């Protein structure tokens, strides 16, 4: 769950603390890798058609030959003298024997030895991605016990963090807000020299919690305000509205509340059947009409039934619709006028990315504003970013998270729980 965002934020914390480096690679490995990119793969049938020649053109072997050839080009040529200066007879003078190869920490200085293959210069260097807390700061930190995070050491990391947030389904405006907030929290901050990672992670957690925390309310307390209490659910196609309604009916019954489901998604015959199946399992009344009936009429009848039977809550299902479908948007506007719901809740998938924010905004405008959001399928390895985008841009409280297929799998939203699953508390 939240794998992408979790990994990116963990990497940001480590790099600010100066504890993450690239894997070590030798110069020879670099050359082999670059040579392999230049060599096309051998055809599958080449071995049968061309016999032993195939072995000489395979990418790996050829890459090794390219490396050796590059090494030979850099070897000094043997020195020859004609000897005309000292005698009339031409004489070949061989160079003096080379000195033994010297070994210096992490590198071999290539010297030619008799009867051996010419040695290349091998250097094993760690390529530092994060010179974040400089050496002078580290030295001073030993004596003072703390270091200060500066703009110069972290500016590129903040730029990379913004890109990482965008890749994790955080909207552009929210990503910029988070990065600016983290700059204010971290730049100039003195942190214990031996706890840089913990201090940075704590500030990242606090920034995320602040974005996701909005004034909210308890749904199960709110439904006590009147009887029957009418809740209208809407959202994009496949967002999980009907299943979420069934889960709420289950939790209401656990609290001693009676509910009725209005099967107002009359655009799909399967949706009516799905609502009926949930009602039979839960022992909850489902008011339905035939396929293609007026959705507003179904909701109106469900409310009338609730008044007559003393039912506490009416849960109104609707057809899934995109914000670009004008006809369905107008139908939803009509339902809102007819039934005058006490709560209007948007239901959408946590895995749907940036589009979810715009869908919620447009559908909310059609019904005069949202009262809450329910995010489903949070357990399907969601990146987790659009949760923060909805809270920051729509300023609408997130009431529940769908964490599975069972009726129990509906969790009241808690910003701390969400952030702990992305950046564990220190």
Order of alpha helices (4+ residues) and beta strands (2+ residues): alpha-beta-alpha-alpha-alpha-alpha-beta-beta-beta-alpha-beta-alpha-alpha-beta-alpha-alpha-beta-alpha-beta-alpha-beta-alpha-beta-alpha-beta-alpha-beta-alpha-beta-beta-alpha
